[in-house]
Amino acid sequence: MSDVLVRLYPAAYRAAYGQEIIDVHREMTADMPGPARLRAGADLAAHALRVRLGLDSASPAGRFFALAAPFALAAGAVVGGLHLTRWYAGLVLSPAPIGVQLSATDGAWSLYMLCSLLVCVGAVTALTGRWGPGVGVAVCGLLGTAVQGAAGAHMYDGATVPVVALLTVAVVLACPPDRRGDRRLSAAAGAMAAAGWFPVVVVNTGAYTGAFGVTTDYGAWPMLVLAFTGAVLALRARSSGLREMGAMAVASPPLVAYSYAIVWGDLRPVLGALLLLSVVAALTAFFQAVRRRS
């Protein structure tokens, strides 16, 4: 079995480490029961595919997606949280009894809210220390959302739902196993999600109730928080900021799709997000250059 799985590795890697991998795998699985042996084989196959795709923890791509994955989860949680709180605000502010509103809710809409809740709960669980179970719950919510979107169900984000959900799943799962759950990055991503979601909810709820005369429901604030977070990470790492801003760009599709579908309906939020990230990256690189000279 291990001989066959080792063939999944690239030829050069297999020539250098193939026999060692076979020996270690055989020794490790010798006394394992059948299910555990299958699981070990699946882990070996997954590692081989990661090495072939350049997504192992030693590769630049693997390190890049390890940086992007927590923020992709956080961005998905921000959008899911905005959907849930917007729905809840409408439910509370409506003059109709809540029971009547819930009984009249479309089944597809209820499922969409459930998927949004799964994404939020999964992201919070993953970013607070239980990466594996949290990612599993969040991915279930994202895949459910993608299936609904592909089936043509009417949802907030329209036709962009399947693509954005699958992109987010791909970014999260591309994170190498031994780089998952980094506490520093998880804390930064959690703070970014809270700062991107809470002010929008407060101001928009005030606008709905008449307490405020303005709304922030244009998709700009969460993107600003994401870009600012990338700049802070770059400044702390004393890097040029290109890698951090690239990771934020890869994590940003849920936020861009939200502002595209909810408010603008055209390419302005896409172009604005690219411009914002580019400007922040340029400012970060300039600041780093000045700091090195001084």
Disulfide bonds with the S-S distance in Angstrom:
none
